[in-house]
């Protein structure tokens, strides 16, 4: 177990160190997500009905597109000097590399979400702290980074990386994104998690399935 | 080494590898015995780098079988990666990390005990102590190459796979590299080294092979090669 966990921790340590040096991912994602939220808050007529309809979508557009941007940048650094090969020649399974990269992205995305959500809530007149949002953010973000990590690694050697990644990512991640929007809408309107009994298991099932499928897919993607 | 010294260090049979329609290796057979230094020569595009990438588990063979330290490629890759140290054209280092951090990362990935001591040891060997705290991105190609070699040595591998390792190295670093390749204390260590430098190939290696169009077209022990002129003749004879 130690031989499995330690390399995963090493990849997270390396990505965190790189992020502290470059601030490439978090700053880019944060600025992008904030811009989307602020622009939409001015674009939408702030009546309670319209806000209830549009706000969850706005929130997840900002998180998901920001997340794609972040994951793409994270794998760009792996392409320089072929440094991803440092991970590939280590005596660890490809799945350990996958989980290392995925958990790093999860960490950075959750950090951005923690920073962006209060601003979103203030702009759209929602309570600043909605405790039910915690499991939704975690489950949905796991879905986004799990699928995103595979497709980011797939697009590592392509010139049209920024275009290819969303094109590959969205058709697969769509059920999770729709579930995230529906659950967020219900929770922000005060229905609580019980009001979204159908969507929450769907999101959890999506996570479970892709947490099994994606590490396997990743091991094929990163091999020449 | 009881388990390891039963067969050859590297045993390649019928290896084929293509990238799209470009065939890089064609039905390649090659054995490297324990403790042997093999120099792989050949013109650009002859398949040297692909051979190293396959042996390093970075590229999957299309056809054929490869055994490294008795373990077949594709079934025991984690064991194989523990046995090999790899130096490629690219430094495989993270530019934004210091040399020390890059070595620490490698130590963590290999789950090495006494990592600090081992980092100190390989840093001494490659003379990189002065540059250890500098970000790799600010270093010259030669210093990056030194750190890259140190990284490959960190887990004290039984097999070294070196793809044109002399590129960018100054005379002092070359001398350190030669000492590592010819290290008498590592009697069972095997080295596969690609190079364009025929003189170095002959002086360092026990055996030389020339690749052309992905095939082994010449193989000889260096003892039976009287001088570089013979090797040069063979090299140009089989060039595209």
HADDOCK unambig.tbl for C-alpha pairs under 7 A between the chains (distance, minus, plus):
assign (segid A and resid 3 and name CA) (segid B and resid 111 and name CA) 6.48 0.50 0.50
assign (segid A and resid 6 and name CA) (segid B and resid 108 and name CA) 6.78 0.50 0.50
assign (segid A and resid 6 and name CA) (segid B and resid 111 and name CA) 6.80 0.50 0.50
assign (segid A and resid 7 and name CA) (segid B and resid 108 and name CA) 6.06 0.50 0.50
assign (segid A and resid 7 and name CA) (segid B and resid 109 and name CA) 4.59 0.50 0.50
assign (segid A and resid 10 and name CA) (segid B and resid 105 and name CA) 6.35 0.50 0.50
assign (segid A and resid 10 and name CA) (segid B and resid 108 and name CA) 5.82 0.50 0.50
assign (segid A and resid 10 and name CA) (segid B and resid 109 and name CA) 6.39 0.50 0.50
assign (segid A and resid 14 and name CA) (segid B and resid 105 and name CA) 6.97 0.50 0.50
assign (segid A and resid 18 and name CA) (segid B and resid 96 and name CA) 6.28 0.50 0.50
assign (segid A and resid 18 and name CA) (segid B and resid 97 and name CA) 6.86 0.50 0.50
assign (segid A and resid 21 and name CA) (segid B and resid 96 and name CA) 6.86 0.50 0.50
assign (segid A and resid 81 and name CA) (segid B and resid 90 and name CA) 5.28 0.50 0.50
assign (segid A and resid 81 and name CA) (segid B and resid 91 and name CA) 5.86 0.50 0.50
assign (segid A and resid 81 and name CA) (segid B and resid 92 and name CA) 5.31 0.50 0.50
assign (segid A and resid 81 and name CA) (segid B and resid 93 and name CA) 6.45 0.50 0.50
assign (segid A and resid 82 and name CA) (segid B and resid 90 and name CA) 6.36 0.50 0.50
assign (segid A and resid 82 and name CA) (segid B and resid 92 and name CA) 5.39 0.50 0.50
assign (segid A and resid 83 and name CA) (segid B and resid 92 and name CA) 4.07 0.50 0.50
assign (segid A and resid 83 and name CA) (segid B and resid 93 and name CA) 5.34 0.50 0.50
assign (segid A and resid 83 and name CA) (segid B and resid 94 and name CA) 6.04 0.50 0.50
assign (segid A and resid 85 and name CA) (segid B and resid 92 and name CA) 6.18 0.50 0.50
assign (segid A and resid 86 and name CA) (segid B and resid 92 and name CA) 5.55 0.50 0.50
assign (segid A and resid 88 and name CA) (segid B and resid 58 and name CA) 6.84 0.50 0.50
assign (segid A and resid 89 and name CA) (segid B and resid 56 and name CA) 6.69 0.50 0.50
assign (segid A and resid 89 and name CA) (segid B and resid 57 and name CA) 6.90 0.50 0.50
assign (segid A and resid 89 and name CA) (segid B and resid 81 and name CA) 5.88 0.50 0.50
assign (segid A and resid 90 and name CA) (segid B and resid 81 and name CA) 5.99 0.50 0.50
assign (segid A and resid 90 and name CA) (segid B and resid 109 and name CA) 6.00 0.50 0.50
assign (segid A and resid 90 and name CA) (segid B and resid 110 and name CA) 6.15 0.50 0.50
assign (segid A and resid 91 and name CA) (segid B and resid 78 and name CA) 4.26 0.50 0.50
assign (segid A and resid 91 and name CA) (segid B and resid 79 and name CA) 6.54 0.50 0.50
assign (segid A and resid 91 and name CA) (segid B and resid 81 and name CA) 4.94 0.50 0.50
assign (segid A and resid 91 and name CA) (segid B and resid 82 and name CA) 5.39 0.50 0.50
assign (segid A and resid 91 and name CA) (segid B and resid 110 and name CA) 6.26 0.50 0.50
assign (segid A and resid 92 and name CA) (segid B and resid 78 and name CA) 5.75 0.50 0.50
assign (segid A and resid 93 and name CA) (segid B and resid 78 and name CA) 6.89 0.50 0.50
assign (segid A and resid 223 and name CA) (segid B and resid 58 and name CA) 6.31 0.50 0.50
assign (segid A and resid 223 and name CA) (segid B and resid 59 and name CA) 5.92 0.50 0.50
assign (segid A and resid 223 and name CA) (segid B and resid 60 and name CA) 6.68 0.50 0.50
assign (segid A and resid 224 and name CA) (segid B and resid 58 and name CA) 6.53 0.50 0.50
assign (segid A and resid 224 and name CA) (segid B and resid 59 and name CA) 4.51 0.50 0.50
assign (segid A and resid 224 and name CA) (segid B and resid 60 and name CA) 6.03 0.50 0.50
